[in-house]
């Protein structure tokens, strides 16, 4: 997390890169995290619950929208706003 913040400061800072699209870069970071997680699960580096238990457990939609989606949205917003703030304080 600290390393990512320092990297973002270098990219977004006016003296260094001055990258004009912090929200785009944040979405690209999430996309790469998703791809790398899928690769790690597929390669067996990370054991998935399906392999562990022999079955796939579905999260009911009401639980997903009530519990998981708000956490993901809040985390994404936190990172995006942190990156956006680096544009102005760097």
C-alpha positions in Angstrom: 0.0 0.0 0.0 2.8 2.4 0.9 4.7 1.5 -2.2 1.7 2.0 -4.4 1.1 5.5 -2.8 4.7 6.5 -3.4 4.5 5.2 -7.0 1.3 7.2 -7.5 2.9 10.3 -6.1 5.7 10.1 -8.7 3.2 9.5 -11.5 0.7 12.2 -10.5 3.1 14.8 -9.2 3.3 18.0 -11.2 7.2 18.0 -11.0 7.5 14.4 -12.2 4.9 12.9 -14.5 1.9 15.1 -14.1 -0.4 12.2 -15.3 -3.8 13.9 -15.9 -6.1 10.9 -15.3 -5.8 9.6 -11.8 -9.2 7.7 -11.9 -8.2 6.0 -15.1 -4.9 4.8 -13.6 -6.7 3.6 -10.5 -9.1 1.5 -12.7 -6.1 0.1 -14.6 -4.4 -0.9 -11.3 -7.6 -2.7 -10.2 -7.7 -4.5 -13.6 -4.1 -5.7 -13.3 -4.8 -6.9 -9.7 -7.8 -8.9 -11.0 -5.7 -10.4 -13.8 -2.8 -11.3 -11.6 -5.1 -12.9 -9.0 -6.8 -15.0 -11.7 -3.3 -16.1 -12.9 -2.2 -16.9 -9.4 -5.4 -19.0 -8.7 -5.1 -20.8 -12.1 -1.4 -21.6 -11.5 -2.2 -23.0 -8.1 -0.2 -20.4 -6.2 -3.4 -19.5 -4.3 -5.7 -22.4 -3.4 -9.3 -21.4 -4.2 -12.2 -22.5 -2.0 -13.5 -24.6 -4.8 -10.4 -26.7 -4.9 -10.3 -26.9 -1.1 -13.9 -27.9 -0.5 -14.5 -29.7 -3.8 -17.5 -27.5 -4.5 -18.2 -23.9 -5.4 -20.1 -21.9 -2.8 -22.3 -19.1 -4.2 -22.9 -15.9 -2.4 -26.6 -15.1 -2.4 -27.4 -11.9 -4.3 -29.0 -10.2 -1.2 -25.8 -10.8 0.8 -23.6 -9.7 -2.1 -25.4 -6.4 -2.6 -25.9 -5.7 1.1 -22.5 -6.7 2.4 -19.8 -7.2 -0.3 -20.6 -4.6 -2.9 -20.5 -1.6 -0.5 -17.2 -2.6 0.9 -15.7 -3.0 -2.6 -17.1 0.3 -3.7 -15.9 2.1 -0.6 -12.4 0.7 -1.0 -12.3 1.7 -4.7 -13.5 5.2 -3.9 -10.9 5.5 -1.1 -8.0 4.5 -3.4 -9.4 6.7 -6.3 -9.7 9.8 -4.1 -6.3 9.2 -2.6 -4.8 9.1 -6.1 -6.8 12.2 -7.0 -5.5 14.1 -3.9 -1.9 13.4 -5.0 -2.5 15.5 -8.1 -3.2 18.5 -5.8 -0.7 18.0 -3.0 2.4 16.9 -5.0 
